[in-house]
């Protein structure tokens, strides 16, 4: 899809979605590879890197990225006759936000002191839930939101949105 995108803001959203999907794939492999085993060693570089990337992504994706979409892009969708889509996406954001604080808490615990078996089970539970919610959400944004925005945003508005992304 990225080769077909003409707007900077939709290209940025697409790239962030792809980075998140890559991270979620790595997270899924980690939490499903050790269903009956002890928690992975947080001191190992691969585990530590995954936890750091997860914390950074959740803070950005569920913070700045969602806020930008809700404050700047959803009004464009609504004004362009896609208010129902904006409402669905906002609802999905709320569902993803519900998992984020606990998962962030557990990921940070893993980084500071490691995860005990009970914490590891909780981490896996919240991870699997987040992965499922996020995958469905990004499929909808990639297949519906981004194409709609490509049609609704003119070059001037694209420039304004793109330059305002850092201020959200």
Phi, psi and omega in degrees: 000323189302333179290338182270352185279131181256343185256138181298319184292321178289326176297317179296316179298315179300313181298320178293323176298315182295320177296320179293318179298321177297314179297316180297326176296317178295317178298316180298317178299321182291313185283337179268343181285341186231048183303314183253016183251176178290160178301149176294152181285114181294344178281343179289135183306318182295318179292315180299315179299320179296314181296318178297314180297322179295314179299312181299318181293315181296320178294321180280306187297314184275345176265268188300314183297309180297316180300317179299313180300313184292319184279326188246320186270321180297322175299326176295316178299313182299314180296332180268014177087013182245037182296325178296318177298315179301320179295318178297315181296320178297318177299318178295322176301315180299320179295319179292319178300331181296329181272339191296311184302315181292320179294320175298317178302313181292320178296318178293323175299317177300323180287326185271318185225002182087167182252124173289163182307317179295319177295322179297318178298318177296317179302314179298315180302309181293325178296313181297319178296314180297316181301313181297314180298313183294318179301311181298318181296313182290329174299317180294317180295319180290322185271336184240309186292308184298313177299322178296316180295325177302325180277328187272338186260123175273169183303320180295314180294323177300314180299317179297315180295314181300315180289339179269354184298321181289345183267357180273000000 
